[in-house]
């Protein structure tokens, strides 16, 4: 079964490093996708096993025994604070300028393993697609896929604010071979991704919804 959330999304979810909108989107996917829910369970189990093996207090005592001078412990505390700040930066929504591949009111970027996926590119089973958007004004966006085994909503319609953001859900590709088209949808007004998908099946997009298309191949 195809996953819609990447491990990075799940790690950010567990770390509570998402804004409320992103977190609700991930919760919705977890409720709809058994594959993603199972991936979250396994990731949480791995984290729990690590903490049992090396509890935070034991780890701190190992790297900085209480017998050390207080000045050295103060130095260690400062180092921990810096590390925590770095983690916060890592888990913040992306703010770098994207290498956009689609132009319009919303600039889209599709990546896999950190590399930009261009229209006509070949992808493989197991690849994880992630979607980034840049917009000069708040918009509603969604991602719909048409593959040989049917139509799917990869990212349900969500509101994005001004700036650059990686969407909180992605798609892990299954073993189905053939051509796949990504439909990147955006609108100033709220819309329903399932209704938009139904319109796409019939050959068009709902009124007021802009459409960009990215064609992929799984040989």
N, C-alpha and C positions, 0 to 999 in steps of 0.2 A: 504494500500500500504506500502511496506517495506521501512523504512528509511535507508539511508546509512551513515548519519552523526549523531553523538551523540550530546547531548546538550553541552558537554564539547567542542567538535569541534566547534560548532556554537558560543559559548561564546568566544573562542580564536579568531575566525574569526572576531567577532564584536569588540573585544578589539585590533584588529590589532596586535596580538601576534603570528603570523605565519611568517615563512620565505617565500620568493616569490614563491618557488616551491609548498609549502603546500597551500598557498593562491590560486594559480591557479588551483590546484586539487580540492579544495573546491568549487571554482566558477564553475568549469566544472560540478560537481555533482549537484549544485544548479540549473544549467541550464537544467539538464536532469531529475531531480527528483522533481515533484510537492510537494511531501510529505515533503522533506527537505526544499524546498523554503517556504512552509507554516509554518514549525517549526521555521525558521529564522524570518519570519514576526511576529509571536507571541512573540518570545523572544525579538525582538526589541521593540515591543509594550509594553511589560512588563517593559523593561528598561526605555522607555520614560515616562510611567506612574509614575514610581518611582521618576524620576528626576523632574517631574511636582509637585509631592507631597512634595519632599524635594530637592530643587535646591542646588547645591554644595555650593553657597555662604551662603544660609540660614542655611545649615547644619553646615558649618564652624563657623558661628556666634553663633549658638546654643551651640556648644561644646566649643567654645573659643571666648567669646564676645570681641569686640574691646576695651572695657574698661579695660581689663586685662593688667597687667604690660608687658612691651615690652620683658623682659627676659623670661616670661612665654610663650609669643607668639613665641619667638625663639625656645624654647623647643618644642612647638607644631609643628613648621615647621620641626624640626629635626625628630620628630616622624613620620610625614607624609612622609618624604623622606625615612625613614626606611621601612614604610608600602609599599610604591611604589616599593622599591627594592625587598621586599618579593613577591609582585605580579608578578614582572618580572621573579623571580625564578620559581614561580608556573606555569607560562605560557610558560616557555622555554620547548623545547623538552626534554623528559625524558632522564636522563643520568645515572641512577642507573643500576647496572648489573642485567639483567633479569634472571628469573628462566626458562631457555629455555626448550622447550619440543620437538623441532625438530632440528636435527643436519644436517650440510651440510655447503656449502660455506656461506650461510645465515642462522643464527639461528633465528627461529621464536618463538613467544610466542603469544597465543590467550588468551584473558581474557574477563571476564564478571563480572561486578560489582567489579572489582579489584581482582577477583580470577582466577587462571589459569584454562583454559579449556583443559582437556586432551582428547586424542582420545578415543571414546567410551562413552563420557560423555553425560548425559541427559541435555537438555536445554529446556527452556519454551518460549512460545509466549510472546513477549515484552522484552525479554532479549536483551541486546545490546552487540555485539561482537566487540572487539577492537583488533588491530593487531600491534605487536611490532616486530622489526627486529634488529638484531645485525650483523654487517659485518665488516670484516677487510679491505675491499677495496670497492670503489664505485660500486654499482650494480643497475640493474633495477629490480623492484619487482611488483607483482600484486597478487590479490586474486580473485579467481573465485569459485562460489558455484554451487553445483548440488543438488537441492531439489526436492521433489515430484512434485512441480508445475513448474519445468523447470530449466534452466541454467541462472545464473546471474553473472555479473561482480560486485563484491563488491568494489574492489579497482582497478582503472585503472592503467596501467603500469606507474610507476614513478621512478625517479632516487633517490637513497638514498646514502648519503655519508658515509664514514668510521665512525663507532661508533654505538650507540644505539639510536633508534628513534621509537616513536609511530606514525604509519601512520595516515595522516590527515582525513581519512574516515574510518568508521566502518560499522556495519550493525545491524539494529534493527529487530529482528525476528518477522515474522507475525504468524498467527494462524495455518498455514498449518502444519499438523502432519506427522510424518514419519522420515525416515533416510535422513540426509543431509551430504554431503561431502564438505569440504573446500579444495580447491586446491591452495597451496601456491607456487607461481611461481617466479623464479629469473633467471637472466642472466647477463653476463658481458656486453652484447650488448642490445641496445634498441629494444623493441618488442611491438606489439600491443596486448592488453589483449583480444580484441574481436576475433582476428585471433587465438590466443592461445586457447580461449574457443572453437572455431570451431574445432580445432584439438583435444581437449579433448573429445568433443562430439563423435568424430570418434574413440576414444580409445587411443590417444597418445598426446604427447606434441611436439611443434615445435622444430626443431634442435637447440641445444645450450641453451634451456630453461630447467632448473632443476625444478623438481616437488616434492613437499612434500604434503602428503594427511592427512587430519584430519577428522575422521568420527564422526558425532554427531547424536543424536536421540531426536526427539520431541515427547514424548509419548502422 
